[in-house]
Amino acid sequence: MPTKNTLSKHSTDNKPEINTENRRPIRSFVLRQGRLTGAQQHALDNYWRTYGIDFSEQVLSFNKLFNNENEVIVEIGFGNGESLLQQAKNQPEFNFIGIEVHGPGVGHLIHLANSENIHNIRIIRHDAVEALEHQLADNSLKQLQLFFPDPWHKKRHQKRRIINPAFIQLVHNKLKPGGFFHMATDWQHYAKQMLAEMDTAEGFLNTSGSGNYSQSQGTRCESKFERRGLKLGHGVWDLIYEKQRR
């Protein structure tokens, strides 16, 4: 989980000296934990061993994790988890890993998965970039999903947006050839940035043609957040890119 910068004082001038080796990178999220309900806390306490994946710097074996050889789809920032759970129910032939930092959402998804006896889903509660870098092997994912990430709409905050060249390269590394990167946002300015960044990214092909948003939402399931936005007249933009085969 995020850690504070380490500060030390110089013995003579008492000016704070920042330890740059431990400096925290810019995060694409703010950790707002919120209050856990009784059901969410119970799920975390009793079913984390079944559904949770502890963060480590060891690469995961999907076959051991799921006890099968099905292909894996990863979603970053699944919110309360309801749409991801529905997708796992709709596609039992795939395994799903959700990555989320917020405790109530993690607890809610575990509670739902256990209540409905859904077992093709696992959860990492950690920063997504670090989890991708350390726990997921290169060329291992069928699809990576990023639905409604924080748009950081203020100009001074846009450096925090998760879609940037370094992240796009990381996604490319983790996808199998022929795998898909599916994004969705209800913030048009962010959609335009995603489209511009991805259309010029090496090794990706826009499945709807360069310069176009997807006319289909693919296998994405409508979320409570999305339904609320649609009622308010918000638009939704899907972008689906395929990792080119060599």
Residue, then its C-alpha position, 0 to 999 in steps of 0.5 A: m500500500p502507499t507509504k509516506n516519503t521518508l524525511s531526515k534532518h541534516s545534522t548541521d543545517n536542520k533542513p529536511e532531506i528527502n530520501t529519493e530512493n523511497r519517494r512515492p510515485i505519482r498515484s492514479f488514485v486517492l485512497r478513500q477507504g470509507r466504512l466497511t459494512g458488517a457483511q464486507q468485514h465478515a467477507l474480508d475476515n472469513y473468505w480472503r483466503t478463498y478469493g484474495i491474492d496477497f501482494s508479493e513480488q513473485v509471479l503468479s501461476f494462474n493454473k495453480l491459482f484457479n486449478n484450471e488452464n482457462e485464460v485470464i482477464v484482469e480488471i483494474g479498479f472494479g469499484n464495488g465489483e458488481s459488474l465484474l462479478q456479472q461478467a465472471k458469471n456470464q463467462p465461466e470459461f474464463n478466469f478473472i482477477g480484479i485489482e482494487v485498493h478500496g476496502p469496501g469494494v473488495g469486501h463487497l465483491i468477496h461477499l457477493a462471490n461467496s454468496e453466489n458460489i462464484h469461484n472463477i474470480r480472485i482479487i488483488r488489493h494493491d496498487a494496480v501498476e505494482a501488481l501488474e509489474h510484479q505478479l502477472a507474467d508477460n504475455s499472459l493475459k487474454q484481456l485487460q479492462l480499465f472501466f471508468p478510471d478517475p478522470w482527474h478532470k482538473k488540468r493540474h491533476q491530469k498527470r495522475r491519469i493512469i493512461n500514459p505511455a509507460f502504462i500502455q507499454l506495461v499493458h502491452n507487455k502483459l497481454k498475449p499476442g491477440g489479447f485485448f485492452h478494453m477501456a471505458t470512460d464517461w468523461q469525453h476529454y479523457a476519452k479523446q486522450m485515450l484515443a490519441e494515446m492508444d492510436t499512436a501506441e506501438g503494437f496495438l490495433n484499434t479494433s474499430g479503426s484508427g480514430n474511432y471509438s467502439q460501437s460495442q461495449g464488448t463483454r463489459c457489463e453495465s455498472k450501477f455507476e454507469r446506470r446513474g450517469l446515463k440517467l443524468g445524460h452522460g455519454v460513455w465511450d468504449l475503446i478496444y485495442e488488440k495487441q498485434r500478433r507478430 
